[in-house]
Amino acid sequence: MTTTEPMPALLEAYFADLDRALIGTDPREHAETVQAMREDAAEMLGRFGSSEKSAERIIAEFGPVEQIAAAATPAPAAPAQPRSSGDIWLLAGSVLSLIFYVFPFIAIAMLVWTTVRLRRSAGNRSLQRAAFWVSVAAVVLSVGIFILRAVGSLT
């Protein structure tokens, strides 16, 4: 049952406080708690009337928002991305390819390896993205220097 009837300002403020207090709890439980309490409040308003005195009575019956939030289940922790040794070597190889830009085959190999790892969707995505952009920079630098030398030798 969803309510579309406006509630007294005091109850709306209470539900806004409750919504803020439930941040960091299980999202599903958060939504269900707020919805169930809104439905209960709407029923009580139907019985007691839609006055400020009724709103105060309903809030007293519900209790403090801190108490409700303390009883809620905390949100599950997000799993940490694993730092696989392959991704660390990938980033190290990409940095080396940037340092040794005169050997473009290293940069190209790192770029291919990075692309394969990114497409597999395995490992630490942030390390893989960093390695990808470092490898791209190394390839661009190597190709740019090759073109500058080629053009310089023509003149």
Protein Blocks (a to p, Z undefined) as FASTA:
>chain_A
ZZfbdcdfklmmmmmmmmmmmgoiafklmmmmmmmmmmmmmmmmmmnopafklmmmmmmm
nopfklmmmmpccddddddddddfklmmmmmmmmmmmmmmmlmmlmmmmmmmmmmmmmno
gajfklmmmmmmmmmmmmmmmmmmmmmmmmmmmZZ
